[in-house]
């Protein structure tokens, strides 16, 4: 079978399949040589909320769904296992599952990244040092977000689990490990592995040597026996043991935001991507050395291809972006659909002096202030709902600017261009505003499914389906680009007003309330 791109996308090959095990659903996408989508299947799983602030998933349900979407996507594509050269995996990060290696049964529901039950434990672990206790080694602040403290919580709270773990009967994994172990045979010789990007979100891996850190394991009281082997993001971990893709190599794993960085082909230092969803995640490639953040960002592994040097990234997250538009629709009733915000905001030339800082659950990067709450500042009788709509879009753009500023300060690297993906990128006014506020081009690719594409690209590289990152770069096609149109004086004045509005959000809750 030749490797030339086929004119019809069905039936001819070869192909790569990518599994995206996400927070609300699992899906499988089949891609062709040009990085185009051939078929997709998707299935949602239950969100379990046992108590306020607690979020769980049933890992067994997720594995069942993964098998179904793979079978279904392959069937829709009208192809067989011999047409598929590799399977790539991308996943919701930090979500934690422990299971019995002899039965394959999870010992408890998976604890999801959003879950805050480990708050008190994280404060206790910080002791007299505070949030930065493990930051030099791991690049992460002590926060309930990360997987390490979630493992410790399970060991402390599931009857008899610690003894079983110390005996070597229990395996830990983030969702990539759970899927790969099951995919490669489970109790019958499944491979217990994770990749560097997922390992870098556990708070247990040393960023400098990419190995589990014995001192941190001792501090968190986690037995090394439960941990998977750390591999690169693009190498063959094993072969699929069952289902329609039996015999196909399982060849990549990347946490979802890193997969999007890879799918956006941000292979050079200073290249960044921003994914605009409910919240926003922005990652910038910082090259082969981890860059410590003094400006409220996370240091993380971007990706590692085979035995090449790892590539590191700085990551900034914004809590409220798409969810602010939903709030305008559902709670305020100012718009009837998300798309309407652009139409409404376009009826005015500017924000009329109003600024909206959506610190609904505190401020994330670069401030990390849980005592902050949302404000609308600068109101006068002149302001209409159209000005508020505009201020809502500007909020996402200004928050993006604050994160890029922090990245530049930390890394000394200027942002060259911002590649964007996610649902909000269909809002042209927002994209233009981001370009104006960043004073940099904003580019949206043809294939919006950059997370799955990144997993496919990494798996394809591992098996020689694509020859190099240069070939992947050539595959990347722009659908749209926005260039800055705002003069510097206006930008600086507006930014100053925005920062003033941000200040007004802080200290709203007193210590005893937060």
C-alpha positions in Angstrom: 0.0 0.0 0.0 1.5 3.3 -1.0 2.0 6.2 1.4 0.8 8.9 -1.0 -2.3 10.8 0.2 -5.3 9.2 -1.3 -7.9 11.3 -3.1 -10.8 9.6 -1.3 -10.3 9.7 2.4 -12.1 6.4 3.0 -10.8 2.9 2.5 -7.3 3.9 1.4 -4.8 4.2 4.1 -2.8 4.3 6.0 -4.4 6.0 9.0 -3.7 6.9 12.6 -6.3 6.6 15.4 -6.3 9.0 18.3 -8.2 8.4 21.6 -9.1 11.5 23.6 -10.2 10.5 27.1 -11.6 13.9 28.2 -13.3 15.3 31.3 -16.9 14.9 30.1 -16.5 12.4 27.2 -14.2 10.0 25.5 -13.8 10.0 21.7 -11.8 8.5 18.9 -10.8 10.3 15.7 -9.2 8.6 12.7 -6.8 10.8 10.8 -5.2 10.4 7.3 -1.7 11.3 6.2 -2.6 14.9 5.7 -3.8 15.2 9.2 -7.5 15.4 8.0 -10.3 13.8 10.0 -11.7 10.6 8.4 -14.2 9.7 11.2 -15.2 10.5 14.8 -17.1 8.8 17.5 -17.8 10.2 21.0 -19.5 9.1 24.2 -20.2 11.0 27.4 -19.7 9.5 30.9 -21.3 10.3 34.2 -20.1 13.2 36.4 -20.3 12.1 40.0 -20.6 14.7 42.8 -20.6 12.9 46.2 -20.1 16.2 48.2 -19.7 19.9 47.4 -16.3 20.3 45.8 -15.9 16.6 45.1 -15.9 15.3 41.5 -15.5 11.7 40.5 -15.6 9.5 37.4 -16.2 5.7 37.2 -13.0 4.5 35.5 -14.6 1.2 34.4 -17.4 3.1 32.6 -14.7 5.2 30.9 -12.8 2.2 29.7 -16.0 0.6 28.3 -16.7 3.9 26.5 -13.2 4.1 25.1 -13.6 0.6 23.6 -16.9 1.5 22.1 -15.8 4.8 20.5 -12.7 3.1 19.0 -14.7 0.3 17.5 -17.3 2.7 16.2 -14.9 5.3 14.7 -13.0 2.5 12.9 -16.3 1.1 11.6 -17.5 4.5 10.4 -14.2 4.9 8.5 -14.8 1.6 6.8 -11.3 0.4 7.5 -9.7 -2.5 9.4 -6.7 -2.9 11.8 -4.3 -3.4 9.0 -5.1 0.2 7.7 -4.2 1.7 11.1 -0.5 2.2 11.7 -0.7 3.4 15.4 -3.0 4.5 18.2 -2.3 7.7 20.1 -3.7 8.7 23.5 -4.5 12.1 24.9 -6.3 12.6 28.2 -7.8 14.9 30.8 -4.8 15.6 33.1 -4.4 15.0 36.8 -7.5 12.8 37.2 -6.3 9.9 39.4 -7.3 6.2 39.5 -5.9 3.3 41.6 -6.7 -0.2 40.6 -5.9 -3.8 41.6 -3.4 -5.3 39.1 -4.7 -8.8 39.7 -8.4 -8.2 39.0 -8.2 -4.9 37.0 -10.8 -3.4 39.3 -10.5 0.2 40.4 -10.4 0.4 44.2 -12.5 3.7 44.2 -13.9 6.1 41.6 -11.3 8.2 39.8 -10.8 11.6 41.5 -11.1 14.3 38.9 -8.7 17.2 38.5 -11.4 19.7 39.5 -11.9 17.9 42.8 -10.9 20.0 45.9 -11.0 17.4 48.7 -7.2 17.5 49.0 -7.2 21.2 50.0 -6.5 20.6 53.7 -3.9 18.0 52.9 -2.1 20.4 50.5 -2.0 23.1 53.3 -0.6 20.5 55.7 2.1 19.4 53.2 3.1 23.0 52.7 3.7 23.2 56.5 6.1 26.1 57.2 7.3 26.4 53.5 3.9 26.9 51.9 2.7 26.5 48.3 6.2 26.4 46.9 7.5 23.4 48.9 8.0 21.1 45.8 8.1 23.8 43.2 11.8 23.7 42.4 11.7 20.0 41.6 8.2 19.7 40.0 7.5 23.2 38.6 4.1 23.1 40.4 2.6 24.9 43.4 1.0 22.7 46.1 -2.6 22.7 45.0 -5.5 20.2 45.1 -5.4 20.2 41.3 -2.5 17.7 41.0 -2.4 13.9 41.2 0.1 13.2 44.0 -2.1 14.5 46.9 -5.1 12.6 45.4 -3.1 9.3 45.6 -2.3 10.1 49.2 -6.0 10.8 50.0 -7.0 7.4 48.5 -4.3 5.6 50.4 -5.5 7.3 53.6 -9.2 6.8 53.1 -9.9 3.5 51.4 -9.9 0.7 53.9 -6.8 -1.6 53.7 -5.5 0.1 50.6 -2.1 1.2 51.9 -1.2 -2.4 52.9 -2.2 -3.6 49.4 -0.2 -0.8 47.8 2.9 -1.6 49.8 2.5 -5.3 48.9 2.7 -4.3 45.2 -0.9 -5.2 44.3 -2.1 -1.7 43.5 -1.3 0.4 40.4 -1.7 4.2 40.1 -2.4 6.0 36.9 -3.6 9.2 35.4 -6.2 8.4 32.6 -3.5 7.8 30.0 -2.0 5.0 32.1 -5.4 3.4 32.8 -6.3 3.4 29.1 -2.9 2.1 28.0 -2.8 -0.7 30.6 -6.3 -1.9 29.6 -5.6 -1.5 25.9 -2.4 -3.5 26.0 -3.9 -6.5 27.8 -4.9 -5.4 31.3 -4.5 -8.3 33.8 -2.9 -10.3 30.9 0.3 -8.4 30.6 -0.9 -4.8 30.2 1.9 -2.2 30.2 1.9 0.1 33.2 3.4 3.3 31.8 2.8 7.0 31.6 4.5 9.7 29.6 6.5 12.7 30.7 3.7 15.2 30.2 1.3 13.4 32.4 4.0 12.5 34.9 4.8 16.2 35.2 1.2 16.8 36.5 1.5 14.4 39.4 3.8 16.6 41.5 5.9 13.5 42.0 8.3 13.7 39.0 11.5 15.7 39.1 11.5 18.0 36.0 15.2 18.0 35.7 15.9 14.2 35.3 12.3 13.1 34.4 12.2 10.5 37.1 10.0 9.9 40.2 11.5 12.0 43.1 12.2 9.8 46.1 12.2 12.7 48.6 8.8 13.9 47.4 7.4 10.3 47.5 8.6 10.1 51.1 7.2 13.5 52.1 3.8 12.6 50.6 4.0 9.1 51.9 3.3 7.3 48.6 4.9 3.9 48.0 7.0 3.8 44.7 5.5 0.4 43.9 2.2 2.0 42.7 3.8 4.2 40.1 4.0 3.6 36.3 7.2 3.7 34.3 7.8 7.1 32.8 8.2 7.0 29.0 8.5 9.6 26.3 5.4 11.0 24.6 6.1 9.3 21.3 7.3 5.7 21.4 5.7 2.3 21.1 4.4 1.3 24.6 2.9 -2.0 23.5 0.3 -3.3 21.1 -3.5 -3.3 21.4 -4.6 -6.6 22.7 -8.3 -6.8 21.7 -11.1 -5.0 19.9 -11.1 -4.0 16.2 -7.6 -2.6 16.5 -5.9 -5.7 18.0 -2.3 -5.8 17.0 -1.9 -2.1 16.3 1.0 -0.4 18.2 0.0 2.0 21.0 2.5 4.7 20.4 1.8 8.1 22.1 0.5 9.7 25.2 0.2 13.4 26.0 -1.9 15.3 28.5 -4.6 17.2 26.6 -3.1 20.7 26.7 0.3 19.4 25.7 -1.3 17.5 22.9 -2.9 20.7 21.6 0.6 22.4 21.7 1.9 19.5 19.6 -1.1 19.4 17.3 -0.7 23.2 16.7 3.0 22.3 15.7 4.4 24.7 18.3 7.8 23.1 17.9 10.0 26.2 18.3 10.9 28.2 21.3 8.4 31.1 21.7 5.6 29.5 19.9 2.4 29.3 21.9 -1.1 28.0 21.7 -4.2 29.0 23.6 -7.3 26.8 23.9 -10.5 28.8 24.5 -13.1 26.7 26.2 -15.0 27.0 29.5 -11.7 28.3 30.8 -8.6 28.9 28.8 -5.2 27.1 28.8 -2.2 28.7 27.3 1.1 27.0 26.8 4.4 28.3 25.4 7.3 26.2 24.2 10.3 27.3 26.2 12.9 24.9 24.7 15.0 22.3 26.3 15.4 23.8 29.8 12.6 24.1 32.3 12.0 27.8 33.1 11.1 28.6 36.7 8.1 30.9 37.0 8.2 33.9 39.3 5.0 35.2 37.8 2.3 32.6 38.7 2.7 30.2 35.8 3.3 26.4 35.9 6.4 24.8 34.5 5.6 21.6 32.7 6.9 19.2 30.1 5.6 20.1 26.7 6.5 16.8 25.0 9.3 14.4 24.4 9.8 12.5 21.1 11.5 9.1 21.6 15.0 9.6 23.1 15.3 13.2 21.9 15.7 15.9 24.5 12.5 16.9 26.3 10.8 20.2 25.4 9.5 22.2 28.3 6.6 24.7 28.4 5.2 27.4 30.6 1.4 27.1 31.2 -1.1 29.7 32.3 -4.7 29.1 33.0 -7.7 31.4 33.1 -10.6 30.2 35.1 -13.5 32.0 33.3 -13.7 32.7 29.6 -16.4 30.7 27.7 -18.3 30.3 31.0 -18.6 34.2 31.2 -20.5 34.1 27.9 -22.7 31.3 29.3 -23.3 33.4 32.5 -24.4 36.4 30.3 -26.9 34.0 28.6 -28.2 31.9 31.4 -27.9 34.0 34.5 -28.3 37.5 33.1 -30.5 36.8 30.1 -28.7 39.6 28.1 -28.2 37.2 25.1 -30.1 34.2 23.9 -27.2 32.3 22.4 -23.4 32.3 22.8 -23.0 33.5 19.2 -25.2 36.5 19.9 -22.6 38.1 22.1 -20.5 39.0 19.0 -23.4 40.6 17.2 -24.4 42.6 20.3 -20.8 43.7 21.0 -20.3 44.7 17.4 -23.1 47.4 17.6 -20.7 49.6 19.6 -17.3 51.0 18.8 -15.7 50.4 22.2 -16.5 49.4 25.8 -18.0 52.8 26.7 -15.6 52.9 29.7 -16.8 49.6 31.3 -14.5 46.7 32.4 -15.6 43.3 33.5 -13.2 41.2 35.6 -14.9 37.7 36.0 -13.1 36.6 39.2 -16.1 34.3 40.0 -14.0 31.8 41.8 -11.0 34.0 42.6 -8.3 34.9 40.1 -6.1 32.3 38.5 -2.7 33.0 36.8 -0.8 35.2 37.3 -2.4 36.2 40.6 -3.7 33.1 42.3 -6.0 35.1 44.6 -8.9 33.0 46.0 -10.1 36.1 47.9 -11.1 37.9 44.7 -14.6 38.1 43.3 -16.0 39.5 40.0 -16.5 43.2 39.3 -17.8 45.4 36.6 -16.0 48.8 36.9 -16.3 52.1 35.2 -20.1 52.2 34.9 -21.8 55.5 33.9 -25.3 56.2 32.6 -23.8 56.0 29.1 -23.1 52.3 29.3 -25.5 49.9 27.5 -25.8 46.2 27.4 -23.8 46.3 24.2 -20.9 47.9 26.0 -21.1 45.2 28.7 -21.1 42.5 25.9 -17.9 44.1 24.6 -16.4 44.3 28.0 -17.1 40.5 28.4 -15.1 39.7 25.2 -12.3 42.1 26.2 -12.1 40.3 29.6 -10.9 37.1 27.8 -8.5 39.1 25.6 -7.0 41.1 28.6 -6.5 37.9 30.6 -4.7 36.4 27.6 -2.5 39.5 27.5 -1.6 39.1 31.3 -0.5 35.5 30.8 1.6 36.3 27.7 3.2 39.1 29.7 4.0 36.7 32.5 5.4 34.2 30.0 7.7 36.8 28.5 8.9 37.9 31.9 9.7 34.4 33.0 11.2 33.1 29.8 12.7 36.2 28.2 11.2 35.0 25.0 8.8 37.3 23.1 5.6 35.7 21.8 5.9 35.4 18.0 2.3 34.5 17.2 -0.6 32.9 19.1 -2.2 29.8 17.7 -5.7 29.4 18.9 -8.2 26.6 19.2 -11.4 25.7 21.1 -15.0 26.8 20.8 -14.6 30.5 21.3 -12.4 30.9 18.2 -15.5 31.1 16.1 -15.9 34.6 17.5 -14.1 36.8 15.0 -14.5 40.0 17.1 -12.8 38.2 20.1 -10.0 37.0 17.9 -9.4 40.5 16.5 -9.5 41.9 20.0 -6.9 39.4 21.3 -4.6 40.3 18.4 -5.0 44.0 19.2 -4.3 43.6 22.9 -1.3 41.3 22.4 0.0 43.3 19.4 0.7 40.0 17.7 -0.9 37.9 15.0 -3.6 35.3 16.1 -3.9 32.3 13.9 -6.6 29.6 13.8 -5.8 26.3 12.0 -8.0 24.3 9.6 -8.3 21.3 11.9 -9.9 22.6 15.1 -9.5 19.2 16.9 -5.9 20.0 17.8 -5.8 17.8 20.9 -6.6 14.6 19.1 -4.4 15.7 16.2 -1.4 16.1 18.6 -1.8 12.6 19.9 -2.1 11.3 16.3 1.0 13.3 15.2 3.1 11.9 18.1 2.0 8.3 17.5 2.6 8.7 13.8 6.2 10.0 14.4 6.8 7.0 16.7 6.1 4.5 14.0 7.6 6.5 11.0 4.2 7.3 9.5 5.4 10.9 9.5 9.2 11.4 9.1 9.8 14.5 11.2 8.2 17.5 12.9 9.1 19.5 9.7 6.6 17.3 7.8 4.0 17.9 10.5 4.6 21.7 10.2 4.0 21.5 6.5 0.7 19.8 7.3 -0.5 22.7 9.4 -2.9 24.9 7.5 -4.3 28.2 8.6 -8.0 28.8 8.3 -7.9 32.4 9.5 -5.5 35.0 10.8 -6.0 38.3 12.6 -3.4 41.0 12.8 -3.2 43.9 15.2 -5.1 47.1 14.2 -4.9 49.1 17.5 -2.6 52.0 18.0 -0.1 51.7 20.9 -1.4 54.6 22.9 -5.0 53.3 23.0 -3.7 49.8 23.9 -1.6 51.1 26.8 -4.4 53.3 28.1 -6.9 50.5 28.0 -4.5 48.0 29.6 -4.0 50.4 32.5 -7.7 50.7 33.1 -8.1 46.9 33.0 -5.3 46.5 35.6 -7.1 49.0 37.8 -10.3 47.0 37.5 -8.4 43.8 38.4 -7.2 45.5 41.6 -10.8 46.3 42.6 -11.6 42.5 42.7 -9.0 41.6 45.3 -9.6 41.2 49.0 -13.4 41.0 48.6 -13.6 38.0 50.9 -12.0 38.4 54.3 -9.6 35.7 55.5 -12.2 33.9 57.6 -14.6 33.7 54.6 -12.2 32.3 52.0 
